[in-house]
Amino acid sequence: MTDDERSQQRQSNEQSEVFGPIDAGALREIRDLFVEQEPLVQTASLDDPLNPQTLSID
C-alpha cells in the first residue's frame, strides 16, 4: 500500500467517524428523488449497489 493510499484510507476512516455510517436506503431514496424531481439530471448512480458510499449525479 502506498503512502497516498494510506492517507486516503485514513481520511475515509476519519470522515466515517465524524459523520457515522452511510445509510444505503437513504442514499437510494436521494438518488431516486433527484432522478424524478430534477429535470436537468440525466443519470444518478451509486458506486456499489450492495455497500454504496458515493452518489454520482450527471
C-alpha positions in Angstrom: 0.0 0.0 0.0 1.4 3.4 -1.0 1.5 6.5 1.2 -1.2 8.0 -0.9 -3.5 5.0 -0.4 -2.8 5.1 3.4 -3.6 8.8 3.5 -6.9 8.3 1.6 -7.9 5.4 3.8 -7.1 7.4 6.9 -9.2 10.3 5.7 -12.0 8.0 4.8 -11.9 6.4 8.2 -11.9 9.9 9.9 -14.9 11.0 7.8 -16.9 7.9 8.7 -16.2 8.5 12.4 -17.3 12.1 12.2 -20.5 11.5 10.2 -21.3 7.9 11.1 -22.0 5.1 8.6 -23.8 5.9 5.3 -27.5 4.7 5.3 -27.7 2.8 2.0 -31.5 3.1 1.9 -31.4 6.9 2.4 -28.8 7.2 -0.4 -31.0 5.2 -2.8 -34.0 7.4 -1.9 -32.0 10.6 -2.5 -30.8 9.2 -5.9 -34.4 8.4 -6.9 -35.7 11.8 -5.8 -33.0 13.6 -7.9 -33.9 11.5 -11.0 -37.7 12.0 -10.5 -37.7 15.7 -9.4 -34.8 17.4 -11.1 -35.3 17.9 -14.9 -31.6 18.5 -15.5 -30.5 15.2 -14.1 -29.8 12.6 -16.8 -28.5 9.8 -14.6 -27.8 9.2 -11.0 -25.9 6.1 -9.8 -24.3 4.6 -6.7 -20.7 3.3 -6.8 -21.6 0.0 -5.2 -25.2 -1.4 -5.1 -24.5 -3.5 -2.0 -22.5 -1.1 0.0 -22.9 2.4 -1.5 -20.5 5.1 -0.4 -20.8 7.6 -3.3 -23.8 9.0 -5.2 -22.9 10.4 -8.7 -25.4 12.7 -10.4 -25.0 13.7 -14.1 
